[in-house]
Amino acid sequence: MGDLQKRNRAITARRQHLKSVMLQIAATELEKEESRRESEKQNYLSEHCPPLHIPGSMSEVQELCKQLHAKIDAAEEEKYDMEVKVQKSSKELEDMNQKLFDLRGKFKRPPLRRVRMSADAMLKALLGSKHKVCMDLRANLKQVKKEDTEKERDLRDVGDWRKNIEEKSGMEGRKKMFESES
């Protein structure tokens, strides 16, 4: 019993060690991923957003504003086009998923309600109106007649209980009761 407990403890310790090593590896991978994303962001910004040089004269500032507005318009058009493409592709994806469910034969089932119906009505609904099926469960039962036993006859013949008590009271009634039993 002690050997088994030691083995279980060793297995548990090994699992915990492996879990901690995996978590350390995952943490370093997350840090690498974060630094890679940050460097990609910096590269993109340096490529698409050159540093801004504010000119000194008013005409140069107006020219710079016109250029910035043109770039904003181009970015907005690009954004709108991408949104339309995403909407179109998501609609296509939804249609394909629906076709896939149709091909597999799996449909979204509605929530079912409990319906009380007899067995005859259920069979009629399943088999259609052509088949007349009767689910009379008592039809095939065997008829059993009760045999009249002496006790049942005695119970029927007893009649009023007061008379019975009066007959059995006293010594004579007990003598009769003793004779009738034997």
HELIX and SHEET records of a PDB file:
HELIX    1   1 GLY A    2  HIS A   48  1                                  47    
HELIX    2   2 MET A   58  ARG A  104  1                                  47    
HELIX    3   3 ALA A  119  LEU A  127  1                                   9    
HELIX    4   4 GLU A  150  VAL A  158  1                                   9    
HELIX    5   5 TRP A  161  LYS A  168  1                                   8    
HELIX    6   6 GLY A  170  GLU A  181  1                                  12    
END                                                                             
